Amino acid sequence: MKPQQLTLIGLLAVAFLATTSVSLTADDTVSLFDRKNISALWIAAPWDAKKRGPEERMQMLKELGLSKFAYNGDGAVDSEIEAAKKHGIEIAAFWYPARNPQVVDAINRHGIHPQFWVCGSRAITVANEAERIEAEVARIRPIAEDAAALGCKVGLYNHREPWFEDQVHQIAIIERLRRDGLTNVGIVFNFHHWRGSLAEFPALFKRIQPHLLAVNLNGMRADTAQYPPVLYIGSDESELEMIRVVQESGWRGPIGVIHERPTVDAAEGIKGNLQGLEWVQKELQQPGSGGPKPQEPAPPKPVLPKPVFAPLAAPQAADDARLAVQSADDARIAAMSSPERSRLTAIFSDELRYAHSTGAVDTKASFIDTLTSGKTKYLLFDYLEREFSFPAPGIALMTGRVRIRVATAEGEMENSLSFLAVWRKEKDHWRFLAWQSCKLPTASKP
């Protein structure tokens, strides 16, 4: 790989959090590996075989000896925050693919201070370097302003968008925002999805350290030309030496351990990473003292249903598709809540059919006009359930229940709805194709 390419850093996986990046002296006593310094990542119901709710999730964290986690759930933000407060758990970060006024409102009302983890935008396609930086700055600036007003920080999170994963580009965005007076933007570095060489990691880490808000760990190959799979810490070739670099740098910000295995109990996934981290810690103190190297668990035997439309995709491909559609839907909700014609045009398919619970049906043009004119304003879009399935290549079905509050010329109204939505992959991008919903009886509201 070329040296300039080896500053790439890539996404989703584990997490550490902190509201600031910190370098400590040898006299400081904070341990990088203290359980109080560790966040559990991606343990919400979509990634948990046991599909825990907020209360069960907080109890699980307490049993594991952890007090922080990063949230990427399917809505019900108030319920998550309330359960976390009740059990003394900190929501250290929100997965935040696009501006979301509902999340901002919930954070403000509950008085918490999580980081906003923002990934790159595939909707920005300009090739010119300077123009691309300005486009990303324009996208991130309002997020950083929202976060600053709440006393929160924004972490640029490397996640499956090659230009944005390059740390040179992330630093350029940070420095450009600082010229605008926004100093609350930094970097979240994920071992997972980093594509680079172990030999060049020390120089890379030194460069990003002044901007670093959190580090997320994963099993790593020696030379990662492609994104590595989600692996337990300590079970692969290079994470021991990479963690040594982090420890010896003096950086003592929060670290994260990632689950993100929808077919595995989240408690077992986090426990496997914590045990691997304990092995790493012993090996860093004295090589050979950790005992046998941690091993990845044998994958569960799949129970395959009879094929209906098409053969099942490989597990990793299916997980990637699900995550991509979920991120696209999060961006859709944010765009509908703060409507801008260009964003809505990019998200909606040209063949959109949006059937409201009232029986009215919108096309792409009519729905965008309704949203941007302010005739209908979406004040709340809170998922109670959201499930994804992929019946055919390039098609995603989304089903569940949602609580929606809208404002029209007749006033505000709130309903709980059952819905079916369709996403279609068009020119390598997931576009919103169809929506159909019906009102649920009042008695069924939670």
C-alpha positions as CSV (number, residue, x, y, z in Angstrom):
1,M,0.0,0.0,0.0
2,K,1.2,3.6,-0.6
3,P,2.1,5.6,2.5
4,Q,-0.6,8.1,1.8
5,Q,-3.2,5.3,1.7
6,L,-2.2,3.9,5.0
7,T,-3.8,6.7,6.9
8,L,-7.1,5.1,6.1
9,I,-9.2,4.1,9.0
10,G,-12.5,2.4,8.9
11,L,-15.5,1.8,10.9
12,L,-17.9,0.3,13.1
13,A,-17.1,-2.0,15.7
14,V,-16.3,-1.4,19.3
15,A,-15.9,1.7,21.2
16,F,-14.3,3.9,23.7
17,L,-15.5,7.2,24.7
18,A,-14.5,10.2,26.4
19,T,-15.6,13.8,26.3
20,T,-11.9,14.8,25.8
21,S,-8.7,13.4,24.4
22,V,-6.2,13.1,27.2
23,S,-2.5,12.3,27.5
24,L,-1.3,11.4,31.0
25,T,2.1,11.4,32.6
26,A,3.7,8.4,34.3
27,D,2.5,9.7,37.7
28,D,-1.1,9.4,36.7
29,T,-3.0,6.4,37.9
30,V,-5.8,6.0,35.4
31,S,-5.5,2.7,33.7
32,L,-6.2,2.3,30.0
33,F,-7.7,-1.1,30.8
34,D,-9.8,-0.2,33.8
35,R,-13.4,-1.5,33.4
36,K,-14.6,2.1,34.1
37,N,-12.7,3.2,31.0
38,I,-14.3,0.6,28.7
39,S,-17.5,1.1,26.6
40,A,-19.5,-1.7,25.1
41,L,-20.4,-1.2,21.5
42,W,-23.2,-2.2,19.3
43,I,-25.2,-4.3,21.8
44,A,-28.7,-3.0,21.0
45,A,-31.4,-5.5,20.0
46,P,-30.5,-5.7,16.3
47,W,-27.0,-7.0,17.2
48,D,-28.1,-9.2,20.2
49,A,-29.3,-12.7,19.7
50,K,-31.3,-12.3,22.9
51,K,-33.0,-9.1,21.7
52,R,-32.7,-7.4,25.1
53,G,-34.7,-4.3,25.8
54,P,-33.3,-1.2,27.6
55,E,-33.8,-2.6,31.2
56,E,-32.2,-6.0,30.4
57,R,-29.4,-4.3,28.5
58,M,-28.4,-2.1,31.5
59,Q,-28.6,-5.1,33.8
60,M,-26.3,-7.0,31.5
61,L,-23.7,-4.2,31.5
62,K,-23.7,-4.1,35.3
63,E,-23.2,-7.8,35.5
64,L,-20.2,-7.5,33.2
65,G,-18.7,-4.7,35.4
66,L,-19.2,-2.0,32.7
67,S,-20.7,1.4,33.1
68,K,-20.6,2.8,29.6
69,F,-21.9,1.9,26.2
70,A,-22.5,3.4,22.7
71,Y,-26.0,3.4,21.4
72,N,-27.1,2.5,17.9
73,G,-30.6,1.2,18.5
74,D,-33.8,1.5,16.6
75,G,-35.5,4.5,18.2
76,A,-37.1,4.6,21.6
77,V,-34.3,7.0,22.7
78,D,-36.1,8.2,25.8
79,S,-36.6,4.7,27.0
80,E,-32.9,3.9,26.6
81,I,-31.8,7.1,28.3
82,E,-34.2,6.6,31.2
83,A,-33.1,2.9,31.7
84,A,-29.4,4.0,31.6
85,K,-30.0,6.7,34.2
86,K,-31.9,4.3,36.5
87,H,-29.0,1.8,36.5
88,G,-26.2,4.3,36.7
89,I,-25.0,3.6,33.1
90,E,-23.5,6.2,30.9
91,I,-24.5,6.5,27.2
92,A,-21.1,7.6,26.1
93,A,-21.9,8.0,22.4
94,F,-24.7,7.9,19.9
95,W,-24.2,6.4,16.4
96,Y,-25.2,9.5,14.5
97,P,-25.1,9.0,10.7
98,A,-27.1,12.2,10.0
99,R,-28.5,15.2,11.9
100,N,-31.5,14.1,14.0
101,P,-33.5,16.8,15.9
102,Q,-35.3,14.1,17.9
103,V,-32.0,12.7,19.3
104,V,-30.8,16.3,20.1
105,D,-34.1,17.0,21.9
106,A,-33.9,13.9,24.0
107,I,-30.3,14.6,25.0
108,N,-31.2,18.1,25.9
109,R,-34.2,17.1,28.0
110,H,-32.3,14.4,29.9
111,G,-29.2,16.5,30.5
112,I,-26.7,13.9,29.2
113,H,-23.5,14.6,27.3
114,P,-22.7,11.8,24.8
115,Q,-20.4,12.0,21.9
116,F,-22.0,12.1,18.4
117,W,-20.2,9.6,16.2
118,V,-20.5,10.8,12.5
119,C,-19.5,8.7,9.5
120,G,-18.8,9.8,6.0
121,S,-21.5,10.6,3.4
122,R,-21.8,8.5,0.3
123,A,-24.1,11.2,-1.1
124,I,-21.1,13.6,-1.5
125,T,-19.4,12.6,-4.8
126,V,-17.3,15.7,-5.7
127,A,-13.8,14.6,-6.7
128,N,-11.9,17.8,-6.1
129,E,-10.1,17.6,-2.7
130,A,-10.8,21.2,-1.6
131,E,-14.5,21.0,-2.7
132,R,-14.9,17.6,-0.9
133,I,-13.6,19.1,2.3
134,E,-15.9,22.0,2.1
135,A,-18.9,19.7,1.4
136,E,-18.2,17.6,4.4
137,V,-17.6,20.7,6.6
138,A,-21.0,22.0,5.5
139,R,-22.6,18.7,6.4
140,I,-20.9,18.3,9.8
141,R,-21.1,22.0,10.9
142,P,-24.7,22.0,12.0
143,I,-24.1,18.7,13.8
144,A,-21.2,20.2,15.6
145,E,-23.2,23.3,16.5
146,D,-26.0,21.2,17.9
147,A,-23.5,19.2,19.9
148,A,-21.7,22.3,21.2
149,A,-25.0,23.8,22.5
150,L,-25.4,20.6,24.5
151,G,-21.8,20.5,25.8
152,C,-21.1,17.5,23.6
153,K,-18.3,16.5,21.2
154,V,-18.5,15.1,17.7
155,G,-16.3,12.1,16.7
156,L,-15.5,11.6,13.0
157,Y,-16.0,7.8,12.7
158,N,-14.4,5.8,10.0
159,H,-17.2,3.7,8.4
160,R,-17.2,2.3,4.9
161,E,-16.6,5.5,3.0
162,P,-13.1,5.4,1.7
163,W,-12.5,9.2,1.4
164,F,-13.7,9.9,4.9
165,E,-11.7,7.1,6.4
166,D,-8.4,8.7,5.4
167,Q,-7.2,10.4,8.5
168,V,-5.6,13.2,6.5
169,H,-9.0,14.1,5.3
170,Q,-10.5,13.9,8.8
171,I,-7.9,16.2,10.2
172,A,-8.5,18.7,7.3
173,I,-12.2,18.7,8.2
174,I,-11.4,19.3,11.9
175,E,-9.0,22.1,11.2
176,R,-11.4,23.8,8.8
177,L,-14.2,23.7,11.4
178,R,-11.8,25.2,14.0
179,R,-11.4,28.2,11.7
180,D,-15.2,28.6,12.1
181,G,-14.8,28.6,15.9
182,L,-16.0,25.0,16.3
183,T,-13.5,23.2,18.5
184,N,-15.6,20.2,19.7
185,V,-14.8,17.9,16.7
186,G,-12.3,15.1,17.0
187,I,-11.6,11.5,15.8
188,V,-12.9,8.1,16.8
189,F,-10.3,5.5,15.8
190,N,-11.6,2.0,15.1
191,F,-9.2,-0.9,14.8
192,H,-12.1,-2.6,13.0
193,H,-12.3,-1.7,9.4
194,W,-8.8,-0.1,9.4
195,R,-6.9,-0.9,6.2
196,G,-3.2,-0.5,6.8
197,S,0.1,-2.0,7.7
198,L,1.2,-2.8,11.3
199,A,4.6,-1.3,10.5
200,E,3.1,2.1,9.8
201,F,0.6,2.2,12.7
202,P,2.9,4.0,15.2
203,A,3.3,7.0,12.9
204,L,-0.4,7.0,12.1
205,F,-1.4,7.0,15.8
206,K,1.1,9.7,16.7
207,R,-0.5,11.9,14.0
208,I,-4.1,11.4,15.1
209,Q,-3.4,11.4,18.9
210,P,-4.0,15.2,19.4
211,H,-7.5,14.8,17.9
212,L,-8.4,11.5,19.5
213,L,-11.7,11.1,21.4
214,A,-12.0,7.3,21.6
215,V,-10.4,4.1,20.4
216,N,-12.3,0.9,19.5
217,L,-10.5,-2.5,19.6
218,N,-10.7,-5.6,17.4
219,G,-8.7,-8.6,16.3
220,M,-6.4,-7.5,13.5
221,R,-4.4,-9.0,10.7
222,A,-0.8,-8.0,10.1
223,D,-1.5,-6.3,6.8
224,T,-5.2,-5.4,6.3
225,A,-5.9,-4.8,2.6
226,Q,-9.6,-5.3,3.4
227,Y,-11.8,-4.6,6.4
228,P,-11.2,-7.4,9.0
229,P,-14.2,-9.3,10.3
230,V,-15.4,-8.7,13.9
231,L,-12.9,-10.8,16.0
232,Y,-12.3,-11.1,19.7
233,I,-9.4,-9.0,21.0
234,G,-6.3,-11.1,21.3
235,S,-7.4,-13.7,18.8
236,D,-5.6,-12.4,15.7
237,E,-2.1,-11.4,14.7
238,S,-1.5,-7.7,15.3
239,E,-3.8,-6.1,17.9
240,L,-1.4,-6.9,20.7
241,E,1.3,-4.7,19.1
242,M,-1.2,-2.0,18.1
243,I,-2.5,-1.8,21.6
244,R,1.1,-1.6,22.8
245,V,1.5,1.5,20.7
246,V,-1.6,3.1,22.2
247,Q,-0.5,2.3,25.8
248,E,3.1,3.6,25.3
249,S,1.8,6.8,23.6
250,G,0.5,8.0,27.0
251,W,-3.0,8.5,25.6
252,R,-5.5,7.5,28.3
253,G,-8.9,8.2,26.7
254,P,-11.7,5.7,26.7
255,I,-11.6,2.4,24.8
256,G,-14.4,0.3,23.5
257,V,-15.0,-3.4,22.9
258,I,-17.4,-4.4,20.1
259,H,-20.0,-7.0,19.8
260,E,-21.9,-6.6,16.5
261,R,-22.8,-10.3,16.1
262,P,-26.6,-10.6,15.6
263,T,-26.5,-14.4,16.0
264,V,-24.6,-14.3,19.4
265,D,-25.8,-13.3,22.9
266,A,-24.3,-9.8,23.4
267,A,-23.2,-10.7,26.9
268,E,-21.1,-13.5,25.6
269,G,-19.7,-11.3,22.8
270,I,-18.6,-8.6,25.2
271,K,-17.3,-11.1,27.7
272,G,-15.1,-12.7,25.0
273,N,-13.6,-9.3,24.2
274,L,-13.0,-8.5,27.9
275,Q,-11.2,-11.8,28.4
276,G,-9.1,-11.2,25.3
277,L,-8.2,-7.7,26.6
278,E,-7.1,-9.2,29.9
279,W,-4.8,-11.6,28.0
280,V,-3.4,-8.6,26.1
281,Q,-2.8,-6.7,29.3
282,K,-0.8,-9.6,30.8
283,E,1.2,-10.0,27.6
284,L,2.1,-6.3,27.6
285,Q,3.4,-6.6,31.1
286,Q,5.4,-9.8,30.5
287,P,5.3,-11.7,27.3
288,G,4.2,-15.3,27.7
289,S,2.4,-14.6,31.0
290,G,-1.1,-14.5,29.5
291,G,-1.3,-18.2,28.9
292,P,-2.9,-19.7,25.7
293,K,-3.8,-17.2,23.1
294,P,-7.6,-16.4,23.0
295,Q,-9.6,-18.2,20.4
296,E,-12.6,-17.2,18.4
297,P,-15.7,-19.3,19.4
298,A,-17.0,-21.8,16.9
299,P,-19.8,-20.2,14.9
300,P,-23.3,-21.4,15.8
301,K,-24.8,-23.9,13.5
302,P,-27.3,-22.1,11.3
303,V,-30.9,-23.2,11.2
304,L,-31.8,-22.5,7.6
305,P,-35.4,-22.0,6.6
306,K,-36.6,-23.3,3.3
307,P,-35.6,-20.7,0.6
308,V,-38.5,-18.5,-0.5
309,F,-37.1,-16.0,-2.9
310,A,-33.4,-16.5,-3.0
311,P,-30.5,-18.3,-1.2
312,L,-29.4,-16.7,2.0
313,A,-26.5,-14.3,1.7
314,A,-23.3,-15.0,3.5
315,P,-23.6,-13.8,7.2
316,Q,-21.1,-10.9,6.8
317,A,-22.7,-9.7,3.6
318,A,-26.1,-9.9,5.2
319,D,-24.9,-7.9,8.2
320,D,-23.3,-5.3,6.0
321,A,-26.5,-4.9,3.9
322,R,-28.7,-4.6,7.1
323,L,-26.4,-2.0,8.5
324,A,-26.4,0.0,5.2
325,V,-30.2,0.0,5.0
326,Q,-30.5,1.0,8.7
327,S,-28.1,3.9,8.2
328,A,-30.0,5.0,5.1
329,D,-33.3,4.9,7.0
330,D,-31.8,6.9,9.9
331,A,-30.7,9.5,7.3
332,R,-34.2,9.5,5.9
333,I,-35.8,10.2,9.2
334,A,-33.4,13.1,9.8
335,A,-34.0,14.5,6.4
336,M,-37.8,14.4,6.9
337,S,-37.5,16.1,10.2
338,S,-35.3,18.9,8.9
339,P,-36.3,18.8,5.2
340,E,-33.9,20.0,2.5
341,R,-34.9,19.3,-1.1
342,S,-31.4,18.1,-2.1
343,R,-31.2,15.6,0.7
344,L,-34.7,14.3,0.2
345,T,-34.1,14.0,-3.6
346,A,-31.0,11.9,-2.9
347,I,-32.7,9.5,-0.5
348,F,-36.1,9.0,-2.2
349,S,-36.4,6.7,-5.3
350,D,-37.8,8.4,-8.4
351,E,-40.6,5.8,-8.2
352,L,-41.5,6.5,-4.5
353,R,-45.0,5.6,-3.4
354,Y,-45.7,6.9,0.1
355,A,-49.1,5.7,1.3
356,H,-50.1,7.5,4.5
357,S,-52.3,5.9,7.2
358,T,-55.0,8.4,6.2
359,G,-55.2,6.8,2.8
360,A,-53.5,9.6,0.9
361,V,-50.7,8.6,-1.4
362,D,-47.7,10.8,-2.3
363,T,-45.2,10.5,-5.2
364,K,-41.6,11.7,-4.8
365,A,-42.4,15.1,-6.1
366,S,-45.5,15.7,-4.1
367,F,-44.0,14.4,-0.9
368,I,-40.9,16.5,-1.2
369,D,-43.1,19.6,-1.9
370,T,-45.2,18.8,1.2
371,L,-42.2,18.4,3.4
372,T,-40.2,21.4,2.2
373,S,-43.2,23.8,2.1
374,G,-43.9,23.0,5.8
375,K,-47.5,21.8,5.1
376,T,-46.6,18.7,7.1
377,K,-43.9,18.8,9.8
378,Y,-42.6,15.6,11.4
379,L,-42.1,16.3,15.1
380,L,-41.5,12.8,16.3
381,F,-40.5,9.6,14.5
382,D,-39.9,7.0,17.3
383,Y,-39.5,3.4,16.3
384,L,-41.0,0.9,18.7
385,E,-39.9,-2.0,16.5
386,R,-37.9,-2.1,13.2
387,E,-36.9,-5.3,11.4
388,F,-35.2,-5.8,8.1
389,S,-35.3,-8.7,5.6
390,F,-33.9,-9.2,2.1
391,P,-36.2,-11.3,0.0
392,A,-34.3,-10.7,-3.3
393,P,-31.0,-9.1,-4.4
394,G,-31.1,-5.3,-4.1
395,I,-34.5,-5.3,-2.2
396,A,-34.9,-4.7,1.5
397,L,-38.2,-4.9,3.4
398,M,-38.6,-3.0,6.6
399,T,-41.4,-3.7,9.0
400,G,-42.4,-2.8,12.5
401,R,-44.2,-0.2,14.7
402,V,-43.6,3.5,15.0
403,R,-44.9,6.4,17.0
404,I,-45.3,9.5,14.8
405,R,-46.3,13.1,15.7
406,V,-46.9,15.5,12.8
407,A,-48.0,19.2,12.6
408,T,-50.3,20.3,9.8
409,A,-52.6,23.3,9.2
410,E,-55.2,21.4,11.3
411,G,-52.9,21.2,14.3
412,E,-50.7,18.4,15.8
413,M,-51.6,14.8,15.9
414,E,-49.8,11.7,17.2
415,N,-50.4,8.0,16.1
416,S,-48.9,4.6,16.6
417,L,-48.6,2.9,13.3
418,S,-47.8,-0.5,11.9
419,F,-45.8,-0.2,8.7
420,L,-44.2,-1.9,5.7
421,A,-41.5,-0.1,3.8
422,V,-39.4,-1.0,0.8
423,W,-35.8,0.0,0.0
424,R,-34.2,-0.7,-3.4
425,K,-30.6,-0.6,-4.3
426,E,-30.2,1.8,-7.2
427,K,-26.7,2.5,-8.7
428,D,-25.0,1.2,-5.5
429,H,-27.1,3.4,-3.2
430,W,-30.2,2.3,-1.1
431,R,-33.2,4.5,-2.1
432,F,-36.5,4.7,-0.3
433,L,-39.1,3.1,-2.6
434,A,-42.4,2.6,-0.8
435,W,-44.2,3.1,2.5
436,Q,-47.5,1.8,3.7
437,S,-48.9,2.2,7.2
438,C,-52.0,1.8,9.3
439,K,-53.1,3.1,12.6
440,L,-52.9,0.8,15.7
441,P,-55.7,0.8,18.2
442,T,-55.1,3.3,21.1
443,A,-55.1,0.5,23.6
444,S,-52.0,-1.0,22.0
445,K,-49.8,2.0,22.7
446,P,-47.1,1.3,25.3
